[in-house]
Amino acid sequence: MIQIEELTKHYRQGKSVVRALDGVNLGIEKGEFIAVVGRSGSGKTTMLDTLGLLLKPTSGRIIVDGVDTTRMNDNRKAHLRVDKIGFIFQEYNLLPTMSALENVMLPLEYAGKPKGDREWACTLLAEVGLGDRMHHRPDQLSGGQQQRVAIARSLVNRPALVLGDEPTGAVDSETSDQLAAIMRRMNVQHGVTFVIVTHDPDLAAKTDRIIRLKDGKVVADETTAPEAVAV
């Protein structure tokens, strides 16, 4: 599905060069549930932003379904992001004046999809356990419930890939476990690939595969044996 080849991202700070990514090579298959771990400054978020076509690499290639995205112009990248990639952020990024349902439906509007997909948005909110909260605004929901809305939003355009940047970083451990279970269930039920940056070893242990970064390099790529998921 995704092939990353000799990916680099360098920044200049004064006379020094920061190698945020330094020759990363990875293959990501359809339906995988992957954690990317490492200390702060290891390159995790840079890799996620580059995968999400939000950040242009210094060199290297990201090939998605046989297409080299690094050769695309900004317009084509934007269309690919909308069609193929969903995002989950640590701080939820919900619009405060909109209901949970309206927040989930926003990506449909960006993609120019019909309002008839409202039923699909409702289905996703029910699947993440918020069927009775879909008309509540974010300030009427707990942090964990807001992140459930964000998970539903990430899936509403039926993406092939969901990228999560510390999706459990702003909640307690019990809620983190619940969110991990929901993401895993969505991964299995909908066949969506999840790549999650996390500092949480418990969340990482629930994935199929753990990629460890250090100083912009992949230093380990480990297959795990998570518990079976009920669907």
Secondary structure, 3 states (H helix, E strand, C coil): CEEEEEEEEEEEECCEEEEEEEEEEEEECCCCEEEEECCCCCCHHHHHHHHCCCCCCCEEEEEECCEEHHHCCHHHHHHHHHHHEEEEECCCCCCCCCCHHHHHHHHHHHCCCCHHHHHHHHHHHHHCCCCCCCCCCHHHCCHHHHHHHHHHHHHCCCCCEEEEECCCCCCCHHHHHHHHHHHHHHHHHHCCEEEEECCCHHHHHCCCEEEEEECCEEEEEEECCCCCCCC
